[in-house]
């Protein structure tokens, strides 16, 4: 499932000239202009202040994540991270003085002091950001306040900010999980019982004893775009499908406020499968009460992580957006937020997406593949998808053709994966034309799991045929939580940012997926085919799918 992360573009003033971030501020077709906004109505803007010691933080993350380093596993507390990255006194002073000079006083920050969220009237916001003009837009029953006009930031201030949230970006319309492929799959699924927790545990060799027991362990999912789970659905799911192992039937903690109405399949899927894969482990749900008129739920979640000293050790998130729809400034800053999490020993897992290599139409005659963010971030672990070779039996796995994967157009290939990716590029032929992808970019996914034909309980009804990397991601996250559990029982630190160690394992502890290709552009050059699976790492299924006992053994030192 691909649901877009929210991000707001911005424009700043340099030497009297306007420089525009690479973000479209137009109104999407499905949003309707309702009315203007009264000058005294309130908006909440988020200011991302420039951080210090970013390079030092990047080097430190390499050390605490590298099993060959003497600093491996020596993670930092939130307060230690804050001391490292908090903005300079000058930055804080300049930004706060700028805000206060416009009468903006209702602001709050986070522990790391690198975000300011400020409530102000529309009149003040438009004076603060000359050129901005807020209107109210509606889609279905939801409204947002947005400005579609270009604006500027004072030249003395822009150098102290990474971005401003709450101005341009419209929430995209959520999509049903793998809706586009539903018809293509159902013909073969009529005789298939489908993927359930018992199928997951059988395929990946989890026994009834592989459940959590450590008291200091926890895991989490995050929900956006009005997605929320129903506790009754979770209890029903566990009653139907989790009879063979010790488990919890209730979420330990909900951070935020769940919206009303029907439960979402996406949220139900996330919670039900992280809690059945990472069985008997305390689970949190980070949620938002819907599309705020002036807030961005994904950004709100990032701010929460920068403001909570104790958070779960594993987070799985099934959301993303096309790289080319987001500004580089925003993505680079979100990368730093992921680095902060890794330094704290937190594992961030993101779904790779359900569009294969993707496709962007540059001209009538030229297409390229379309990478997704945050899946393309070098500082998260990205999970792709697989299917059973035989849809009717518990067999080995092949590529799920929707599995997102490819090469970032924004982020360089990190050192930890250079050898594996270069081997793929050298040994696999034929590759798609190099005009379709950035051969030097961060390559993803990092690993995979089953993503096809899941059973989910939502609104008290068991629903079959649910598919997407939003299914595989919580499954992998739950297994990493089980490994953390065993590490904690032996006095070892959490896995944290796992990618450097994962690539050093070179496939150890994983089932190599070597068959199948994912989809891409329907044109005469690639004919709908993206990259293909191969021995060892590939940009479709990464290193493969978990063999839990072997992976546990490989990660227990």
C-alpha positions in Angstrom: 0.0 0.0 0.0 1.3 3.4 -0.9 0.0 6.3 1.2 1.8 9.5 0.9 3.8 11.1 3.6 3.0 14.7 4.2 5.6 17.5 3.5 5.3 21.2 2.8 7.5 23.0 0.4 8.9 26.4 1.0 10.5 29.3 -0.7 13.3 31.4 0.8 14.9 34.7 0.0 18.6 34.9 -0.9 20.2 38.2 -2.0 16.7 39.5 -3.0 15.9 36.5 -5.2 13.3 33.9 -4.7 14.5 30.3 -4.7 11.8 27.7 -5.0 12.0 24.2 -3.5 11.2 21.3 -5.8 7.6 20.9 -4.8 4.3 21.5 -6.5 2.0 23.9 -4.7 -1.0 23.4 -7.0 -4.4 22.1 -5.9 -4.9 18.4 -6.6 -8.0 17.7 -8.7 -9.9 15.9 -5.9 -9.7 19.0 -3.5 -12.4 21.7 -3.9 -11.9 25.3 -2.9 -14.6 25.9 -0.3 -14.0 29.4 0.9 -11.5 31.9 2.0 -10.3 31.9 5.6 -11.1 34.5 8.2 -8.0 36.5 9.2 -8.4 35.5 12.9 -8.7 31.8 12.3 -5.8 29.8 13.7 -3.2 27.7 11.9 -0.3 25.7 13.3 3.0 25.8 11.5 6.0 23.6 12.1 9.5 25.2 11.8 12.4 22.7 11.4 15.5 24.5 12.8 18.9 23.8 11.4 20.8 21.2 13.6 24.4 21.0 14.7 26.9 18.2 14.3 25.0 16.3 11.6 28.2 14.9 10.1 29.4 13.8 13.5 26.1 12.2 14.2 26.3 10.3 10.9 29.8 9.0 11.8 28.7 8.0 15.3 25.7 6.1 13.9 28.1 4.1 11.7 30.1 3.1 14.8 27.2 2.1 17.0 25.6 0.1 14.1 28.8 -1.7 12.9 29.3 -5.1 14.7 33.0 -4.8 14.0 33.3 -1.5 15.9 34.2 -1.3 19.6 31.3 1.1 19.9 28.7 -1.3 18.6 25.5 -1.2 20.5 26.6 1.8 22.7 23.4 3.7 21.9 22.6 7.2 23.2 19.8 8.5 25.3 17.4 11.1 23.9 19.1 13.7 26.1 22.5 12.7 24.7 21.2 13.0 21.1 19.7 16.4 22.0 23.1 17.6 23.3 24.6 16.6 20.0 22.2 18.0 17.5 20.3 20.8 19.1 20.4 24.1 17.1 23.0 26.7 17.9 22.0 29.5 20.3 22.2 31.9 17.3 19.7 29.8 15.3 17.3 29.6 18.2 17.6 33.3 18.8 17.2 34.4 15.2 14.1 32.2 14.6 12.4 33.1 17.9 13.1 36.8 17.4 11.7 36.6 13.9 8.5 34.9 15.2 8.1 37.2 18.2 8.6 40.3 16.0 5.3 39.2 14.3 3.6 38.6 17.6 4.0 34.8 17.5 4.4 33.6 21.1 2.3 30.4 21.4 5.1 28.0 20.4 6.3 24.7 21.9 9.5 22.8 21.1 10.8 19.3 21.7 13.6 17.8 23.8 16.0 18.1 20.9 15.0 21.7 20.4 15.2 21.4 16.6 11.5 21.8 15.9 9.1 24.6 16.9 5.4 24.3 16.5 3.6 27.6 16.7 -0.1 28.5 16.7 -1.0 31.9 15.1 -3.8 33.5 13.2 -4.0 33.3 9.4 -3.3 37.0 9.3 -0.1 36.6 11.2 1.0 33.6 9.2 0.5 35.5 5.9 2.6 38.4 7.3 5.3 36.0 8.5 5.5 34.3 5.0 4.9 37.1 2.5 3.0 35.8 -0.5 1.2 33.1 1.3 -2.6 33.2 1.1 -4.6 30.5 3.0 -7.9 29.1 1.8 -10.1 26.2 3.0 -10.3 23.2 0.7 -12.6 20.2 1.0 -12.5 16.5 -0.1 -15.3 14.2 1.0 -15.9 15.2 4.6 -12.4 16.5 5.3 -11.1 20.1 5.1 -7.6 21.6 5.1 -6.2 25.1 5.3 -3.5 25.5 2.6 -1.8 28.2 0.6 -1.1 27.5 -3.1 0.8 30.7 -3.7 4.6 31.1 -3.5 5.9 32.8 -0.4 9.3 34.0 1.0 11.2 33.9 4.2 13.5 36.7 5.3 17.1 36.3 4.1 18.4 36.6 7.7 16.2 33.7 8.7 16.2 31.2 5.9 19.7 29.9 6.6 18.5 28.8 10.1 15.6 26.7 8.8 15.3 23.4 6.9 11.6 23.7 6.1 8.3 25.0 7.2 5.4 22.6 7.6 1.7 23.6 7.3 1.5 25.7 4.1 1.4 24.0 0.7 1.1 20.2 0.7 -2.3 18.6 0.3 -3.0 15.2 1.8 -3.1 12.6 -1.0 -6.0 10.3 -1.2 -5.5 7.0 0.5 -5.5 3.8 -1.6 -7.0 0.4 -0.9 -4.3 -2.2 -0.3 -3.2 -3.5 -3.7 -6.6 -2.6 -5.2 -5.1 -2.2 -8.7 -4.1 -5.9 -8.7 -7.2 -7.4 -7.0 -8.8 -8.7 -10.2 -5.6 -10.2 -11.5 -5.1 -12.2 -8.3 -8.6 -13.4 -7.4 -8.8 -16.0 -10.1 -6.0 -18.0 -8.5 -7.0 -17.3 -4.9 -10.4 -19.0 -4.9 -8.9 -22.3 -3.6 -6.3 -20.8 -1.3 -6.8 -20.7 2.4 -4.6 -17.6 2.6 -1.8 -16.3 4.8 -2.5 -16.4 8.6 -0.2 -16.2 11.6 0.2 -20.0 11.6 1.3 -19.9 7.9 3.8 -17.1 8.7 5.2 -19.0 11.7 5.4 -22.2 9.8 7.2 -20.7 6.8 9.7 -18.8 8.9 10.2 -21.6 11.4 8.8 -19.9 14.5 7.8 -22.4 17.2 5.3 -22.0 19.9 8.2 -21.1 22.2 9.2 -18.1 20.0 7.3 -15.5 21.9 8.3 -12.5 24.0 9.2 -12.8 27.6 11.5 -9.8 28.4 9.8 -7.1 30.5 11.7 -4.3 28.9 10.8 -5.0 25.3 8.3 -3.2 23.1 7.3 -2.6 19.4 5.1 -0.1 17.6 3.2 0.7 14.4 2.3 4.2 13.3 -0.9 5.1 11.6 -1.7 8.1 9.4 -4.4 9.4 7.0 -7.3 8.6 9.4 -6.3 4.9 9.6 -7.0 3.4 13.0 -7.4 -0.1 14.4 -10.4 -1.4 16.5 -9.5 -3.2 19.7 -12.4 -5.6 19.1 -11.0 -6.5 15.7 -7.6 -7.3 17.3 -9.2 -9.5 19.9 -11.3 -11.3 17.3 -8.3 -11.8 15.0 -6.2 -13.4 17.9 -9.2 -15.6 18.8 -9.5 -16.9 15.2 -5.9 -17.1 14.2 -3.5 -17.2 17.2 -4.5 -20.3 19.0 -1.1 -22.1 18.8 1.1 -19.7 20.7 1.2 -17.3 23.7 0.1 -13.8 22.6 -1.4 -10.6 23.7 -4.9 -9.6 22.5 -4.7 -5.9 23.3 -2.4 -3.0 22.5 -0.4 -1.8 25.5 -0.5 1.9 24.7 -2.1 4.2 22.1 -0.1 7.4 21.6 -2.5 10.0 20.2 -6.2 9.9 19.6 -8.0 7.5 17.4 -10.6 8.8 15.0 -14.2 7.7 14.8 -15.9 5.7 12.1 -14.8 2.4 10.6 -11.5 0.8 11.2 -9.0 0.8 8.3 -7.7 -2.4 6.7 -4.2 -0.9 6.7 -4.2 -0.2 10.5 -5.8 -3.6 11.3 -3.2 -5.4 9.2 -0.3 -3.6 10.8 -1.4 -4.3 14.4 -2.6 -7.8 13.9 0.5 -9.0 12.2 3.2 -7.3 14.3 1.5 -8.7 17.4 1.2 -12.3 15.9 4.7 -12.3 14.5 6.3 -10.5 17.5 3.9 -12.4 19.8 3.5 -11.6 23.5 5.5 -8.3 23.2 4.2 -5.0 24.4 2.9 -3.1 21.4 2.2 0.6 21.0 0.1 2.3 18.3 1.1 5.9 17.3 -2.0 7.4 15.8 -3.5 10.7 14.7 -7.2 11.9 14.9 -7.5 12.4 11.2 -6.4 15.0 8.7 -6.0 18.2 10.8 -6.6 21.3 8.9 -3.2 22.7 9.9 -1.1 19.6 10.8 0.8 16.9 9.0 0.4 13.5 10.8 3.7 12.0 9.6 5.5 15.1 10.8 3.6 15.0 14.1 4.9 11.4 14.6 8.5 12.4 14.0 8.1 15.2 16.5 6.7 12.8 19.1 9.8 10.6 18.7 12.0 13.7 19.4 10.1 14.4 22.6 9.7 10.9 24.3 12.6 9.5 26.3 11.2 6.0 26.3 9.8 4.6 23.0 9.5 1.1 21.5 12.6 -0.5 20.1 11.1 -1.5 16.7 8.8 0.7 14.6 7.1 -0.5 11.4 5.5 2.0 9.0 3.7 1.2 5.8 3.5 4.6 4.2 5.5 6.5 1.6 5.5 8.9 -1.3 7.3 9.3 -4.6 10.7 10.9 -4.1 10.0 13.4 -6.9 7.0 14.8 -5.1 9.0 15.8 -2.0 11.6 18.5 -1.6 15.2 17.5 -1.1 15.4 19.7 1.9 12.5 17.9 3.6 13.8 14.4 2.8 17.3 15.3 4.0 15.9 16.6 7.2 13.7 13.5 7.7 16.9 11.4 7.2 18.5 13.2 10.1 15.4 12.3 12.2 16.0 8.6 11.2 19.7 8.9 12.2 18.6 10.2 15.6 16.4 7.2 16.1 19.2 4.8 15.1 21.6 6.4 17.6 19.0 5.7 20.3 18.9 2.0 19.3 15.6 2.1 17.6 14.9 0.0 14.4 12.9 1.8 11.8 11.2 -0.5 9.2 9.4 1.0 6.1 7.4 -0.8 3.5 9.1 -0.7 0.0 5.8 0.2 -1.7 3.5 -1.7 -4.1 4.4 -0.2 -7.4 7.4 -2.3 -8.3 10.1 -0.1 -9.8 7.4 2.6 -10.3 7.2 4.7 -13.4 7.5 8.5 -14.0 6.5 9.9 -17.4 9.0 12.7 -18.1 7.9 13.2 -21.7 5.8 11.4 -24.2 8.8 9.4 -25.3 10.8 9.2 -22.1 10.1 7.3 -18.8 12.1 6.5 -15.8 11.6 4.4 -12.7 10.1 6.1 -9.7 11.7 5.5 -6.3 9.7 6.0 -3.1 10.6 7.8 0.2 11.2 7.0 3.0 11.8 3.5 1.5 14.9 5.0 -0.3 16.4 6.5 2.9 19.8 5.1 3.7 18.9 5.2 7.4 15.9 2.9 7.5 15.4 -0.8 6.9 13.1 -1.3 3.9 11.0 -4.4 3.5 9.9 -5.8 0.1 7.4 -8.5 -0.7 7.2 -12.1 -1.9 4.6 -14.8 -2.8 4.5 -18.5 -2.5 5.8 -20.3 -5.6 2.7 -22.5 -5.4 -0.3 -20.5 -4.4 -2.0 -23.6 -2.9 0.9 -24.9 -0.8 3.4 -23.7 1.8 6.4 -23.7 -0.6 9.4 -21.6 -1.2 9.0 -17.9 -2.1 9.3 -15.9 -5.3 9.1 -12.2 -6.1 5.7 -10.5 -5.5 5.5 -8.5 -8.7 4.2 -5.4 -6.8 7.3 -5.4 -4.4 8.7 -1.9 -4.4 12.4 -1.6 -5.1 15.1 0.3 -7.0 17.6 3.1 -6.7 17.2 6.5 -5.1 17.6 9.6 -7.3 18.4 11.7 -4.2 20.5 9.7 -1.8 23.9 8.2 -2.6 24.6 4.5 -2.1 25.7 4.0 1.5 29.0 2.2 2.2 27.3 -0.7 3.9 25.6 -1.9 0.8 28.2 -1.0 -1.9 29.6 -4.5 -2.4 26.3 -6.3 -2.6 24.7 -3.8 -5.0 27.8 -3.7 -7.3 27.8 -7.5 -7.4 24.1 -7.4 -8.6 24.8 -4.8 -11.2 27.8 -6.7 -12.5 26.4 -10.2 -12.5 22.7 -9.8 -13.5 22.0 -9.4 -17.1 20.1 -7.9 -18.8 19.5 -4.9 -16.6 16.9 -2.2 -17.4 18.4 0.6 -19.5 20.5 2.9 -17.3 18.4 5.9 -18.3 15.7 4.4 -16.1 17.5 4.4 -12.8 20.4 6.0 -10.9 23.1 3.4 -10.7 24.9 5.2 -7.8 21.8 5.7 -5.6 20.8 4.1 -2.4 19.3 0.7 -3.4 16.4 -1.0 -1.7 14.7 -3.1 -0.3 17.0 -4.6 2.3 15.0 -7.8 2.9 11.5 -9.1 2.4 8.6 -11.3 3.6 5.3 -12.7 2.3 3.1 -9.9 1.0 0.3 -11.7 -0.8 -3.1 -13.0 0.2 -3.4 -12.2 4.0 -6.4 -12.6 6.2 -7.3 -9.6 8.3 -10.1 -8.9 10.7 -11.5 -5.4 10.3 -14.9 -4.1 11.5 -15.4 -7.5 13.1 -15.3 -9.3 9.7 -12.5 -11.6 8.5 -11.3 -10.3 5.2 -9.2 -12.4 2.8 -6.9 -11.5 -0.1 -5.2 -8.5 1.5 -1.9 -7.9 -0.1 1.0 -5.4 -0.1 4.4 -4.7 1.5 2.3 -3.2 4.3 1.8 -6.8 5.2 5.4 -8.0 5.0 6.8 -5.0 7.0 5.1 -5.7 10.4 5.9 -9.4 10.0 9.6 -8.7 9.7 9.3 -6.1 12.5 7.7 -8.6 14.8 10.6 -11.1 14.3 13.2 -8.4 14.9 11.3 -7.7 18.2 11.6 -11.3 19.1 15.4 -11.2 18.5 15.6 -8.0 20.6 13.7 -10.0 23.3 16.4 -12.7 23.3 19.2 -10.1 23.3 17.7 -8.3 26.3 17.4 -11.6 28.2 21.2 -12.0 27.7 22.0 -8.4 28.7 22.7 -7.3 25.1 21.6 -4.0 23.6 18.8 -3.6 21.0 19.6 -4.2 17.4 19.1 -0.6 16.5 19.9 0.4 12.9 20.3 -3.1 11.5 21.4 -2.4 7.9 25.2 -2.4 8.4 25.0 -5.7 10.2 22.5 -7.2 7.8 24.7 -6.5 4.8 27.7 -8.0 6.6 25.7 -11.2 7.1 25.6 -11.5 3.3 22.3 -13.4 3.4 23.0 -15.6 6.4 19.8 -16.3 8.3 17.6 -15.5 5.3 16.0 -17.5 2.5 17.4 -16.2 -0.8 14.6 -15.3 -3.3 15.9 -15.9 -6.8 12.8 -16.0 -9.0 10.6 -13.3 -10.5 10.6 -9.7 -11.5 8.6 -6.7 -10.4 6.6 -4.4 -12.6 7.5 -1.0 -14.0 6.8 1.2 -17.0 4.5 -0.1 -19.7 6.6 1.1 -22.7 8.5 -0.5 -25.6 11.8 -0.3 -23.8 11.1 -2.2 -20.6 7.6 -3.6 -21.4 6.4 -3.4 -17.8 9.4 -5.2 -16.3 11.6 -3.6 -13.7 14.4 -5.5 -11.8 14.5 -9.2 -11.3 15.5 -11.3 -8.3 18.8 -13.1 -8.3 21.1 -15.0 -6.0 22.2 -12.9 -3.0 21.0 -9.3 -2.8 18.7 -7.8 -5.4 16.5 -4.6 -5.7 13.3 -6.6 -5.5 13.5 -8.7 -2.4 16.8 -7.5 -0.8 18.7 -10.3 0.9 15.6 -12.5 1.0 13.1 -13.6 3.7 13.7 -14.5 7.4 14.6 -18.0 8.5 14.0 -17.1 12.1 16.2 -19.6 14.0 19.1 -18.9 11.7 18.6 -15.2 11.8 18.3 -15.2 15.6 21.6 -17.2 15.9 23.4 -14.8 13.5 22.3 -11.7 15.5 22.9 -12.9 19.0 26.4 -11.6 19.7 
